Every structure is written in structure tokens, then in C-alpha cells.
Amino acid sequence: MTILNNTRELQSIDAAHHLHPFTNTREINERGVRIITSASGIYVNDAEGNRILDGMSGLWCMNVGHGRKEIIDAVARQMEELTYYNTFFNTAHPPVIELSRLLAEVTPPQFNHFHFTGSGSESNDTIFRLVRYYWELEGKPEKSIFISRRGAYHGSTVAAASLGGFSSMHKQGGLPIDGIYHAPSPDWWSYGGELSPEDFGIKVAEQTLALIDGIGADRIGAMIAEPIMGAGGVIIPPKTYWPILAKGLKERDILLISDEVICGFGRTGQWFGCEFMGTQPDFMTMAKGITSGYVPMGAVAVSDRVANVLLEKGDEFAHGYTYSGHPAACAASIATIGIMRSEKLVENVRDDVGPYLKEKWLQLADHPMVGEAVMEGLIGAFQFSSDKKARAGFPDGSKIGFTAREHSFQNGLVMRAVGDRMVIAPPLTLTRAQADELVEKAVKVIDLTYAYAKKQGLMA
Ligand SMILES: *Cc1c(COP(=O)(O)O)cnc(C)c1O
């Protein structure tokens, strides 16, 4: 293998041959891509020798941190023992069996069956088919419609992107596919107007139920939602929202799919985000944290209500992926869950570092340019605003979020920009000292971005 270690050379080869996901490849080629070469714990190192606090856990996934020997060894051992065998056609292998049992232990009590996939997107495609199949078996094939929400992210395949509520994604490729309706987002900052967050939460939940009743609940199979919207900008719904919505769905016999790809595996300080919100979903979408990102994997948790019908009335479910339950991915997941349990990471997020970081993080909203700062568990965001009282944004093209993200990288912190909102989701192994470092760096980024905004005449 040729060893490439010159950053410029790597950048030019990348520009010549690599089409990046969710990237304007033309722009990135002009500027040169940032190259990450190694990582350990909560830090990543780039090709220029900079050490950067990974405030995004990779891409919301490295929940137990980078470079954990226990997981690497478990995967290596598994690959030596049995690198691959399929789980189709009457076969299984020890790691997929062990993982299924473990997931039944850590998920809420209604979940005892799991279907394995390669990603979150695939998991949502699987659920899309399972919901329709379930209602066919129940003699109600007309319950084929899905409700999702504007601003939701559920993945990038055709069904998952259609379920998602990003118009930028729908524009390319003629999406969404038929049979999906998007309800309003519970994003108080953007849409709450004069209402209190509590009243706004009630309003959006009621609007969603009104949308459902307008379509006809007897035609709707399921609603999909994240407990807290992640990629949509870490939108934490007002406390009033989930109780009304979940009750309304139950009354109308509409299944609830909790997309736990980000919120699952400890992110909110509970094992799953639905537990944090107090809902009882019929399906859970899992990926990212399930293997802490060490090996690609997704899974679908199927509740007893659905599984019993599939087992009693169903034929062969004509669906599956070559890598469903890949032994290496199962080994990574088993080791991840082992670390989460032995290091009490869920408890660390709920009782210690979560509340500690939250208290400091919320104070970011004291800055003249920060409109709101939110956090639950170890998932948070702050919103840049040109006029906090009016909850005003910045004109299109002013690149506030983009500028902040660049400052952040340059000052040793990975934060992601969603428009002019900065989001974080650091590894659950975060210590108090590291939380201090994270906040210090975030403050510096805000000050630098404030200076930029003033210079551009975007702020008084
Ligand atoms: C990332 C994500 C997905 C898609 O997962 P992939 O593994 O990228 O396909 C789905 N839902 C949510 C909430 C996500 O954050």
C-alpha cells in the first residue's frame, strides 16, 4: 500500500476521486478537505497535527469514545472465529443470538424481537415495510399512510428520505414517495411566535392530530418521530408535546415509531429517548450508538404487539439484508453495551456530567448573539440570533453557522452547524473537566463569530 502522508497530496487525490456525502464537492475541492488521521477517547487528530475535542461523537455515534481496545479486540476475535455468515434461510450464529438477548434486556419491556440492518436508513426502510405488512395481516391494508414531521431526519434511502422532512432532500430525485404526510415541527424558537413553549407544544400536538383526523386515522398506519430531533438542529420539544401526541396516536390506533438512531443508547440519560419522553412506541429505529460507530450496523426493535401478529399470522417476511446481523457488527455492539453497563455511562449522563454540562451550556444564552441554548442528557444546541427579543435570524447568505463551525474546528472543538444553530453531542464518557473545556471553547467560538457578525454589519 502506498503511504500517503502529505496533506496537500491527500486533498488533491480526494478532490479527484471522492464524491462526498452531504457536501458540495465542488466547494470542498476548492478549499481542500480536512483530513482526520487518528482519534482516542473524545479527541480526534487531523493531518496537520491538531488535536480536536470531538463534540459530535463522530457523527452522533461514538458514544463510548474513540479507540476503545475492548471493542476492537472483540471485533478482531469475532472475525477470526467467524468473519461472516448470513442469518437468512434457517441459520444464525452466536453473536447475533447474544446481541438479540442483550437488546431485549436494555430496551423497554415491550421489545423482545430485533431485526438487524446495516444502517439507520435501512432500519427505517425495514419499518416502512413492516408497518404495512402488519396492517395487511390485521386485515386493514388501507392503514398504509405514514405521518412524519417537517425538519425530521430519518436517513437517506428513498423511503427514509421521504419520511424525513427536509425539502432540500426532497427536491433531488422526486421525493417524497406517496403516502407520507409531514406534520409541523415542535421547534418553538422558529415557529412558536408569541406562545409560551408549553402552549406551543400543545398547539403543535393538536395540529398533528388534526392533520391525522383530516386524512382519516383509519388510513394511517404509523407516525415516525425522534424523541428529540437531532440533525434537524437538536429540537427538544416542549414538555407538553409528547404526552398529548402519544395519547392521541394510541386513541386512534396509530403505531408509533421512535427513531432512536441518535437518542438511543444513553444520549438523553436514559437508555432510549422514548423513556426520557415517557412514550411507549411500537417500533424503535436503532443505529449509530448501537455499535458506538465501530462497525456499521442498524436494528429495528419490534414490539410484542407487532411481533405476535407477524409470528401468528405472517408468512415469510420477504425482506432482509446480506449483512443483517453481521458477526463483526454484533461483536462491536455486545462490547459497546458491555462498556456502557460496566462504566455506568447512562447514569453518568443522567446524574453527573449531563446536568453539569447543561448548567454551563444554558448560560451561553447570556451572550448577546445567542438566542437560546438547550440541552438534555448530552445532546444540545445554541441558536445565533441578530435580535434575541424578536428571535430574529440572519439574512440568507450571511454564513453565521458556517463561520462558527470553521472557528470551532480551528480552536479545537467539533461542533456542527444546522443553519445558524450549533449542535453538540459529545461522547458519553465525557468528564467534568472535559465538559469545562468544551464550554470554554464554545464561548471562544461565539466571541469570534460575534466579532465576524459585527464586522459584516450583521449586528449592532
Ligand atoms: C443518522 C440518522 C438516520 C440514518 O442513519 P444512517 O446510518 O446514516 O443511515 C436515521 N435517523 C436518524 C434520527 C438519524 O440521526
The ligand as an SDF file (V2000), in Angstrom:
LIG
                    3D

 15 15  0  0  0  0  0  0  0  0999 V2000
  -28.3550    9.2320   11.1280 C   0  0  0  0  0  0  0  0  0  0  0  0
  -29.8170    9.0220   11.2710 C   0  0  0  0  0  0  0  0  0  0  0  0
  -30.5080    8.1180   10.4630 C   0  0  0  0  0  0  0  0  0  0  0  0
  -29.8500    7.4140    9.3230 C   0  0  0  0  0  0  0  0  0  0  0  0
  -28.8730    6.5400    9.7280 O   0  0  0  0  0  0  0  0  0  0  0  0
  -27.7440    6.0660    8.6770 P   0  0  0  0  0  0  0  0  0  0  0  0
  -26.9820    5.0440    9.4380 O   0  0  0  0  0  0  0  0  0  0  0  0
  -26.9570    7.2830    8.3140 O   0  0  0  0  0  0  0  0  0  0  0  0
  -28.4610    5.5150    7.5030 O   0  0  0  0  0  0  0  0  0  0  0  0
  -31.8370    7.9000   10.7200 C   0  0  0  0  0  0  0  0  0  0  0  0
  -32.4710    8.5440   11.6970 N   0  0  0  0  0  0  0  0  0  0  0  0
  -31.8520    9.4310   12.4880 C   0  0  0  0  0  0  0  0  0  0  0  0
  -32.6020   10.0880   13.5820 C   0  0  0  0  0  0  0  0  0  0  0  0
  -30.5010    9.7220   12.2910 C   0  0  0  0  0  0  0  0  0  0  0  0
  -29.8810   10.6250   13.0450 O   0  0  0  0  0  0  0  0  0  0  0  0
  1  2  1  0
  2  3  1  0
  2 14  2  0
  3  4  1  0
  3 10  2  0
  4  5  1  0
  5  6  1  0
  6  7  2  0
  6  8  1  0
  6  9  1  0
 10 11  1  0
 11 12  2  0
 12 13  1  0
 12 14  1  0
 14 15  1  0
M  END
$$$$
